[in-house]
Amino acid sequence: MYIAIVILLLVFGVGLLVAELFLLPGFGIAGISGFACLIGSVVVAYLKLAPIYPWAGHATLAAALIMTAIAIYGFLKSRAIEKMALDTSIDSQVGLAEPGKKIENLKKEAEKESKVN
């Protein structure tokens, strides 16, 4: 029973951390919940599984670190960020006003440019 709890907490924790890092802006509820799940899985492993399996706590801690690293690495290598990211470039240029030019002249030049383009 406790093994299932540890595994579920690990999976949910890693999932929430990856979602917080790459999908949700800021450091909010998902990130804190992800850390809480990972810490909870390690605590349950040390307190409930260690009397039966002495290596369970250390293995869970190592699994949490390795799973998080693999999930982050896999997400970065999947190029999912490129699909979500805004990748545009602006090719137009704005002419800067020269000293001494009047605003009316700038408006006329802008209208000429807009008609040409």
Phi, psi and omega in degrees: 000313181291332178295318178296321178297316179298316181294316179297318178297321177297313183295313178296320180298313179294319179298317179293322178294317179296319178297320180292319182290321191245338185249322184256135181285148175080183177245096188236217188297320182294319179293316179294320178295322178297314177297320180296320178295316179295316178294319179298321179294320179291319179296315178298320180296317180290320185277320187258327183265338183297323176297329180272312180240104184298336182269357188297318181295314179295320180294322179292319177298315178296319179296321179297315180293316182291317180296320179295316179296316180294320180295317179293316179297316180296321179293321179292321181284341182284353180063023177291331180294323180296327179286331182270336187280150176277121183232083178232157176232149180254120183263345183282157180234149178249126178286131180279148180289134177275152179299133178096349178282144179271156182296324180298320179294322178295321179296318180295319178295322178294322178293321178296317179297319182291328178288325180290318183277000000 
